[in-house]
Amino acid sequence: MGNKSSDTWGYVIIIIVLAILFILILPVIGIMYMDIHQERILMAADLKRIEKLKKELETQRDKSNQ
């Protein structure tokens, strides 16, 4: 199996590697969240603009039919 000292060093190295990965991944997740949030805001604004244009088009169409 291995002696106690090498097993302990293996666990320490694994913990250090996982900590480094966590430190590197956390900002990436934060940046992704901010980008997704910004895109949702832009999509909501675009949806409102589309609905406004749709209503204007319908009113113009109703006026031209009368």
N, C-alpha and C positions, 0 to 999 in steps of 0.2 A: 504494500500500500504506500508507503512513504513515511518518512519520519515527521514528527510533530512540527519541526522548524520549517520544513519546506511547504507543508500544508498551510501554515500560518502566513508565510510570505505570499503564497498563491492567493489567499483570501485578501490580503492587503493590496496586492496588485490589481485584483478584480475590482475592489472597492474604489481604488484610485481611478481606474479606467472608466468605471461607471460614473463617478463624480465628474470627470472631464467631459464625458459625453453629455451629461445633464447640463453642465455649464455651457456647452456649445449649442445644445438643442433648444434650451429655454429662450434665448433671444430670437431664434428662427421662428419659434412658435408665436412669440409676441408680435413679430413683424407680420407674420401671416394673418394673425387675428386682426391687426390694424388694417391691413389691406382688404380683408374680407368686409370689415365694418365700413370702410370707405366706399367699397363697391356697392354695398347695400344702400348706403345713403344716395349714391349716384343713381342707382336703379329706381329708387323711390321717386327721386326728382324727375327722372325720365318718364316714369309711369304717369306722374301727374301731368307732365307736359303733353304726353300722348292723349290722355283723357281730355284735356282742354282742347287740343286740336280736333279730336273726334267730335266733341260737342259743337265746336265752331263749324265743322264740315256738315254736321247734321242740320244745324240751323240754316246754313246757306242753301243746302239742298231743299229744305222745307220752303224757304223763301222763293226759290226758283221754280218749285212745283206749283206754287199758288198763283 
